[in-house]
Amino acid sequence: SQGKAYVDSQTVAVMKQQRDAGSNSPFRDRPVDENMKLFREMRAGKYKEGEHVLRMKGDMTNPNMSMRDMPIYRIVHKSHHRTG
């Protein structure tokens, strides 16, 4: 089943404002093929930190803020503390 996550290209500050307000990102309905392309490029190191974030589609009206389109993959150009 596809379409349960999307690549968000907004700043962290704008994502927080939208999540707090319960409004959807303009990138939430990006086509699956485009999201997959961006995600592959994210993993390949093509983008800078913070340029894109993979977010799981949640319920933007949920009173629990943690359930609103949570980030599940960020770009971080550092060694992992366990895997190097």
MARBA-3410 file (N, C-alpha, C, O; in Angstrom, 1 decimal):
84
0.8,-1.2,0.0,0.0,0.0,0.0,0.9,1.2,0.0,1.7,1.4,0.9 ~ 0.7,2.1,-1.0,1.5,3.3,-1.1,0.8,4.5,-0.7,-0.5,4.5,-0.5 ~ 1.5,5.6,-0.6,0.9,6.9,-0.3,0.7,7.1,1.2,-0.1,8.0,1.6 ~ 1.4,6.4,2.1,1.2,6.6,3.5,2.3,7.5,4.1,2.3,7.8,5.3 ~ 3.2,8.0,3.3,4.2,9.0,3.7,4.5,9.9,2.5,4.1,9.6,1.4
5.1,11.0,2.8,5.5,12.0,1.8,6.7,12.7,2.2,7.0,12.8,3.4 ~ 7.4,13.3,1.2,8.6,14.1,1.4,8.1,15.5,1.5,7.5,16.1,0.6 ~ 8.4,16.1,2.7,8.0,17.5,2.9,9.2,18.4,2.7,10.3,18.1,3.2 ~ 9.1,19.5,1.9,10.2,20.3,1.6,10.1,21.7,2.3,10.8,22.7,1.8 ~ 9.4,21.8,3.3,9.2,23.1,4.1,10.3,23.1,5.1,11.0,22.2,5.5
10.5,24.3,5.7,11.4,24.5,6.8,10.8,23.9,8.1,9.6,23.6,8.2 ~ 11.6,23.5,9.0,11.1,23.0,10.3,10.2,23.9,11.0,9.2,23.4,11.5 ~ 10.4,25.2,11.0,9.6,26.2,11.6,8.2,26.2,11.0,7.2,26.2,11.7 ~ 8.1,26.1,9.7,6.8,26.1,9.0,6.1,24.8,9.2,4.8,24.8,9.5 ~ 6.8,23.7,9.2,6.1,22.4,9.5,5.5,22.4,10.9,4.4,21.9,11.1
6.3,23.0,11.9,5.7,23.1,13.3,4.5,23.9,13.3,3.5,23.6,14.0 ~ 4.5,25.1,12.7,3.3,25.9,12.7,2.1,25.2,12.1,1.0,25.3,12.6 ~ 2.3,24.5,11.0,1.2,23.8,10.3,0.7,22.7,11.2,-0.5,22.4,11.3 ~ 1.6,21.9,11.8,1.2,20.8,12.7,0.4,21.4,13.9,-0.6,20.8,14.2 ~ 0.9,22.4,14.5,0.2,23.0,15.6,-1.2,23.5,15.2,-2.1,23.4,16.0
-1.3,24.0,14.0,-2.6,24.5,13.5,-3.5,23.4,13.0,-4.7,23.6,12.8 ~ -2.9,22.2,12.8,-3.7,21.1,12.2,-3.9,21.2,10.7,-4.9,20.6,10.2 ~ -3.1,22.0,10.0,-3.3,22.2,8.6,-2.3,21.3,7.8,-1.2,21.1,8.3 ~ -2.7,20.9,6.7,-1.8,20.0,5.8,-0.7,20.7,5.2,-0.8,21.9,4.8 ~ 0.4,20.0,5.0,1.5,20.6,4.2,1.1,20.6,2.7,0.3,19.8,2.2
1.6,21.6,2.0,1.2,21.7,0.5,1.9,20.5,-0.2,1.5,20.2,-1.4 ~ 2.8,19.8,0.4,3.5,18.7,-0.2,2.9,17.3,0.1,3.3,16.3,-0.3 ~ 1.8,17.3,0.9,1.2,16.1,1.4,0.6,15.2,0.3,0.6,14.0,0.4 ~ 0.1,15.9,-0.8,-0.5,15.2,-1.9,0.4,15.0,-3.1,0.0,14.8,-4.2 ~ 1.7,15.1,-2.9,2.7,15.0,-3.9,2.5,13.5,-4.5,2.3,12.6,-3.7
2.7,13.3,-5.8,2.5,12.0,-6.3,3.6,11.0,-5.8,4.7,11.4,-5.4 ~ 3.1,9.8,-5.6,4.0,8.7,-5.0,5.3,8.6,-5.7,6.4,8.5,-5.1 ~ 5.3,8.6,-7.1,6.5,8.5,-7.9,7.5,9.6,-7.5,8.7,9.3,-7.4 ~ 7.0,10.8,-7.4,7.9,11.9,-7.1,8.4,11.8,-5.6,9.6,12.1,-5.4 ~ 7.6,11.4,-4.7,8.1,11.1,-3.3,9.1,10.0,-3.3,10.1,10.2,-2.6
8.9,9.0,-4.0,9.9,7.9,-4.1,11.3,8.4,-4.7,12.3,8.1,-4.1 ~ 11.2,9.2,-5.7,12.4,9.7,-6.3,13.1,10.6,-5.3,14.4,10.5,-5.1 ~ 12.4,11.5,-4.7,13.0,12.4,-3.7,13.6,11.6,-2.5,14.7,11.9,-2.0 ~ 12.9,10.6,-2.0,13.4,9.8,-0.9,14.7,9.0,-1.3,15.6,9.0,-0.5 ~ 14.8,8.5,-2.5,16.0,7.8,-3.0,17.1,8.8,-3.0,18.3,8.5,-2.6
16.9,10.0,-3.5,17.9,11.1,-3.6,18.3,11.5,-2.2,19.5,11.8,-1.9 ~ 17.4,11.6,-1.2,17.7,11.9,0.2,18.7,10.9,0.7,19.7,11.2,1.3 ~ 18.4,9.6,0.5,19.2,8.5,1.0,20.6,8.5,0.3,21.6,8.1,0.9 ~ 20.7,9.0,-0.9,21.9,9.0,-1.7,22.8,10.2,-1.3,23.9,10.3,-1.7 ~ 22.3,11.1,-0.4,23.1,12.2,0.0,23.0,13.4,-0.9,23.9,14.3,-0.8
22.0,13.5,-1.7,21.9,14.6,-2.7,21.6,16.0,-2.1,21.9,17.0,-2.6 ~ 20.9,16.0,-0.9,20.4,17.2,-0.3,21.1,17.5,1.0,21.7,16.7,1.6 ~ 21.0,18.8,1.3,21.5,19.3,2.6,20.6,19.0,3.8,19.4,18.7,3.6 ~ 21.2,19.0,5.0,20.4,18.8,6.2,19.2,19.8,6.2,19.4,20.9,6.0 ~ 18.1,19.2,6.5,16.9,20.1,6.7,16.2,20.4,5.4,15.1,21.1,5.4
16.7,20.0,4.3,16.1,20.4,3.0,14.8,19.7,2.7,13.9,20.2,2.2 ~ 14.8,18.4,3.1,13.6,17.6,3.0,13.5,16.7,4.2,14.5,16.4,4.9 ~ 12.2,16.3,4.5,11.9,15.4,5.6,10.9,14.4,5.1,9.9,14.8,4.6 ~ 11.1,13.1,5.4,10.0,12.1,5.1,9.1,12.1,6.3,9.5,11.9,7.4 ~ 7.8,12.3,6.0,6.8,12.3,7.1,5.7,11.3,6.8,5.2,11.1,5.7
5.3,10.6,7.9,4.2,9.6,7.8,2.9,10.4,7.9,2.8,11.3,8.7 ~ 2.0,10.0,7.1,0.7,10.7,7.1,-0.1,10.2,8.3,-0.4,9.1,8.5 ~ -0.4,11.2,9.1,-1.2,10.9,10.3,-2.5,11.7,10.2,-2.9,12.2,9.2 ~ -3.2,11.8,11.3,-4.5,12.6,11.4,-4.1,14.0,11.9,-3.8,14.2,13.1 ~ -4.2,15.0,11.0,-3.9,16.3,11.4,-4.8,17.0,12.3,-4.6,18.1,12.8
-6.0,16.3,12.6,-6.9,16.9,13.6,-6.8,16.2,14.9,-7.5,16.6,15.9 ~ -5.9,15.2,15.1,-5.8,14.5,16.3,-5.3,15.5,17.4,-4.4,16.2,17.2 ~ -6.0,15.4,18.6,-5.5,16.3,19.7,-4.1,16.0,20.2,-3.5,16.9,20.7 ~ -3.7,14.8,20.0,-2.3,14.4,20.3,-1.4,14.9,19.2,-1.3,14.3,18.1 ~ -0.6,15.9,19.4,0.2,16.5,18.4,1.2,15.5,17.8,1.6,15.7,16.7
1.6,14.5,18.6,2.6,13.5,18.1,2.1,12.7,17.0,2.9,12.0,16.3 ~ 0.8,12.6,16.8,0.2,11.8,15.8,-0.1,12.6,14.5,-0.6,12.0,13.5 ~ 0.3,13.8,14.4,0.1,14.7,13.2,1.3,14.6,12.3,2.3,15.3,12.6 ~ 1.2,13.9,11.2,2.2,13.8,10.2,3.7,13.9,10.8,4.4,14.8,10.5 ~ 4.0,12.8,11.5,5.3,12.8,12.2,6.5,12.6,11.2,6.3,11.8,10.3
7.6,13.1,11.5,8.8,12.9,10.7,9.3,11.5,11.0,9.4,11.1,12.2 ~ 9.7,10.8,9.9,10.2,9.4,10.1,11.6,9.2,9.5,12.2,8.2,9.7 ~ 12.0,10.2,8.7,13.4,10.1,8.1,13.9,11.6,7.9,13.2,12.3,7.1 ~ 15.0,11.9,8.5,15.6,13.2,8.3,16.9,13.1,7.6,17.6,12.0,7.7 ~ 17.4,14.1,7.0,18.7,14.2,6.4,19.7,14.7,7.5,19.6,15.8,8.0
20.6,13.8,7.9,21.6,14.2,8.9,23.0,13.7,8.4,23.2,12.5,8.2 ~ 23.9,14.6,8.1,25.2,14.2,7.6,26.2,14.1,8.7,27.1,14.9,8.9 ~ 26.0,13.1,9.6,26.9,12.8,10.7,27.0,11.3,10.8,26.1,10.5,10.4 ~ 28.1,10.8,11.5,28.2,9.4,11.8,27.2,9.0,12.8,26.9,9.7,13.8 ~ 26.6,7.8,12.7,25.7,7.3,13.7,26.5,6.8,14.8,27.5,6.2,14.7
26.0,7.0,16.0,26.7,6.6,17.3,26.9,5.1,17.4,27.8,4.7,18.2 ~ 26.1,4.3,16.7,26.2,2.9,16.8,26.7,2.2,15.6,27.5,1.2,15.6 ~ 26.4,2.8,14.4,26.7,2.1,13.2,27.9,2.8,12.4,28.4,2.2,11.5 ~ 28.3,4.0,12.9,29.4,4.7,12.3,29.0,5.6,11.2,29.9,6.3,10.6
END
